Amino acid sequence: MATLPQDNTRESRDSLTGLADLEEARATIARWQRDWPQDTIPCPIHAMMITLGRIDTVNVAFGESAGDGALVEVAQRIKHFAADELDSMAWLAARISGGSFLLLSRQQCSRERWEWLAEALADAIAMPIASPGDDVGSLRLWPRVVLLRATEDDSPERIFDRLSEMANSMRQGQGRRIDWSSGEIELSGRSFRDLEADLLAAIDKDEIEILFQPQYALADDKMIGAEALARWHHPTIGRVGAGSLFQIAERADHVAHLSRHIAQRALEQAVHWPEHLRLSLNITPADLAADSFAMEFARLAERIGFSMSRITLEIIEQVLLADLDRVGHVLDQLKIFDIRLALDDFGAGFCNFRYLKVLPIDCIKLDRSMIDGVLEDDRDLAVFRAIIAMASALDLAVVVEGVEKEEQRALISAEGCEYYQGFLRAEPMTAQEFLKLAEA
């Protein structure tokens, strides 16, 4: 899963989640407002305050370690969502207290789109969260989200006052899970039912764009392939990233349809690549829920003419939560066709090592959060080294995501990682741009 950087100027972090803290969030708003050109429109600051229901219950029922783990997972989901949906505009994710988080964005954005983004983020946070305790299973947290568009007269303190006031009002009532700080509800946008219909039409009209994130070998810095990513440019709400795209499809019960469409389009474009390059594709719970998935995927690749030995299928932890035995059976079938399997976003959740023991995984993809602090923090570096040592002991290849600095690339190379992807070398690009780069 490719990601984009947030505002990296922060100096103050929350010790549990690694996000910015309240102090840094205030300072960021003040800096954005101070640096914004005075002779133009007011600084376009949008905010979401996310408060989690049931977090206190989790602490009481399962212990603070389970609650802390859930907060860390929510923080990662917010970061991943923002990186996927907010493009390269300035944004900041913060934990401001207990189970309260903040997402800030400095970009022009319609009220309609900001409300839709909140709906999509709330859905992502509400997905099951794996627990490190065998007796706990998975947890669910129920977020409420307050939205705000800053006015010209809003100071950082006033912004937080408005958000907190509305959050308190929502906790006392049983109303919507998403509301605006003004209390006004704007319903002029596209409902999820409308978006579901729009998505099916977009698939039929081949309007889902496939981008490719190049991947490189650390040994010689040569390109080894690319990860396929899906984007949808909706005419009303704008750019929709892959995560939200699949949330819309899930509501319409068309996840498998969308996943097959993306795989087919990516394979059709990758068939023109030089033969030494690999294609990485993300697969979903809906894919692995079908006993026939392996055979159907193999037939698709064979019909298009792309060698299955050049395909890597990437699986995220949420795929494995529902039925590990069934997933293992389907993955065993995929291995028969010489397809490589990667565990994606490793380090973003609880890193359940049992998956590595019982599933036929060839590779782990380290989440970008695993290298965010390795250059400055000895503990982060120690954790990174421990994971690399474990992968080496299990004979697993390692791909590092989110590499943005030459110093990061040098460090992961020295630590024995094999491959990487990130903005240091290339952003996600169109099929035409990737083919031109590959043939250069």
Salt bridges, closest charged atoms under 4 A:
ASP7 OD2 - ARG31 NH2 3.34
ASP14 OD1 - ARG95 NH1 3.21
ASP35 OD1 - ARG34 NE 3.57
GLU73 OE2 - ARG77 NE 2.81
ASP84 OD1 - ARG231 NH2 3.33
GLU115 OE2 - ARG176 NH2 2.88
GLU119 OE1 - ARG177 NH2 3.08
ASP123 OD1 - ARG177 NH2 2.65
ASP123 OD2 - ARG251 NH2 2.76
ASP154 OD1 - ARG158 NE 3.94
ASP154 OD2 - ARG162 NH1 2.51
GLU186 OE1 - ARG111 NE 3.17
ASP198 OD1 - ARG190 NH2 2.83
ASP198 OD2 - HIS234 NE2 2.79
ASP206 OD1 - HIS261 NE2 3.63
ASP206 OD1 - ARG265 NE 2.98
GLU209 OE1 - HIS233 NE2 3.20
ASP221 OD2 - ARG425 NH1 2.70
GLU227 OE1 - LYS365 NZ 3.05
GLU268 OE1 - ARG265 NH1 2.87
ASP291 OD1 - ARG326 NH1 2.74
GLU314 OE2 - LYS365 NZ 2.96
ASP323 OD2 - ARG326 NE 3.96
ASP362 OD2 - LYS335 NZ 2.68
ASP367 OD1 - HIS80 NE2 2.42
ASP372 OD2 - LYS79 NZ 3.23
ASP372 OD1 - ARG368 NH2 3.70
GLU401 OE2 - LYS365 NZ 3.51
GLU404 OE2 - ARG368 NH1 2.64
GLU406 OE2 - ARG409 NE 2.94
GLU415 OE2 - ARG385 NE 2.97
